[in-house]
Amino acid sequence: MPLMSAPELQPEHWVDRYADYLYQYAVTRVDDPELARDLVQETFVAGLQSAPNFKGQAAERTWLIAILKRKVIDHYRKSNTKKGKAEVRMQYGSQSEGEGDWLEENAADPDSLRENDAIENAELAMAIQECLSHLPDQQARVFSMKTIRGMSTEDICNELGIKPSNLWVIVHRARTALMGCLNESWFK
Amino acid sequence: MSNFCKEAVDISHKWQYGEATWKQRWQLRFHLLICKACAGFSRKNSKLTHLCQDAHLHQLSEAEKSAMKKRLSQAN
């Protein structure tokens, strides 16, 4: 049986294919858009430098996510070694209305299921980004401009040189495809 | 399926982005009462909007992406 050749990395397509996915991953973990962007940039550069080590056992994106994960961990490790920054900071009474609001009352309700919401939403975001990455370029671009960046129909039409009727057809295709994709990946 | 279904789908999308007119919204509301297929589609469409809102999606701008590409080509 002939040996399968290892898949090669294609750094020239990294930004177009994976930047948004990696950025979403980073931003939900560091909660700072600028820092997240820098981490993604560093990930690409580190990926390029260690490209000879890529054995082709994992998909390109999985491999890049693994590098990004290290970058995120390193970021927290660095910020924790700075003295005094590792402590837990508690906002006293930021939402309270004065006397009688004890810290205990601000503690999480052990019976509540709401604290999983943030985790679930982060996973949902990755599932949506994943589905978006399967869309044709034009559909993904129009959907993102409209839904994520909240641009007006007029601005998008001007930027892409398309008619509004055309834009809505693209939005329809993108949304229908996303519904189908999420039905498979998220609701199953 | 009625002749209005195609338009109903179009209005449903515009509604998601707050771009359906008052008249269109009422047209759609009445249509959804009599058309199960469109009612199902409309429900799923709104669900997608809510999922996208809950997910707090983030994306890099085109300018940020081209800056990244530039740095990558310099590093290469």
Interface residues (C-beta under 8 A of the other chain):
Chain A: P11 W14 V15 D16 A19 D20 Y23 Q24 V27 T28 P33 A36 R37 V40 Q41 F44 V45 L48 Q49 N121 L124 A125 I128 Q129 S144 K146 T147 I148 R149 T153 W168 V171 H172 R175 L178 M179 L182 W186
Chain B: V9 D10 H13 K14 Q16 Y17 E19 K44 N45 K47 L48 T49 L51 C52 D54 A55 H56 L57 H58 Q59 L60 S61 E64 K65 M68 K69 R71 L72 A75 N76
